[in-house]
Amino acid sequence: EAVHLAMYSHVYQEASLRSGAMLLTRGLNYYFLLSFCALITFLHIFRLWLQKKKPLQAV
């Protein structure tokens, strides 16, 4: 019974560690994806802002 319990807890620990690592990597992937999207959006807005500003400088 005790050996059974120890084996079960070991398997459970391993599974929880593995799922935790999976969640962590998935979270990091989502974070990088969001950061990438935010960066692209920011650059796009910045470019539009520069395009709006350029004619003012030319005049």
C-alpha positions in Angstrom: 0.0 0.0 0.0 2.7 2.5 1.0 4.8 1.6 -2.1 1.7 2.0 -4.2 1.1 5.4 -2.7 4.7 6.5 -3.2 4.6 5.4 -6.8 1.3 7.2 -7.3 2.6 10.4 -5.7 5.8 10.3 -7.8 3.7 9.9 -11.0 1.5 12.7 -9.9 4.4 15.0 -9.2 6.0 14.2 -12.5 2.7 14.9 -14.3 2.1 18.1 -12.5 5.6 19.3 -13.2 5.2 18.4 -16.9 1.9 20.2 -17.1 3.3 23.2 -15.2 6.2 23.4 -17.7 3.7 23.1 -20.6 1.6 25.9 -19.1 4.6 28.0 -18.6 5.9 27.6 -22.2 2.3 28.2 -23.5 2.0 31.3 -21.4 5.4 32.5 -22.7 4.3 31.8 -26.3 1.1 33.8 -25.8 3.2 36.6 -24.2 5.6 36.8 -27.1 2.8 36.7 -29.6 1.0 39.5 -27.8 4.2 41.6 -27.5 4.8 41.0 -31.2 1.3 42.1 -32.2 1.6 45.2 -29.9 5.0 46.1 -31.5 3.6 45.8 -35.0 0.5 47.9 -34.1 2.8 50.5 -32.5 5.1 50.7 -35.5 2.1 50.9 -37.8 0.6 53.8 -35.8 4.0 55.5 -35.6 4.4 55.2 -39.4 0.9 56.7 -39.9 1.7 59.5 -37.5 5.0 60.2 -39.3 3.1 60.3 -42.6 0.7 62.8 -41.2 3.5 64.9 -39.8 5.6 65.0 -42.9 3.4 67.3 -45.0 3.4 69.8 -42.1 7.2 69.8 -42.1 7.3 70.3 -45.9 4.9 73.2 -45.8 
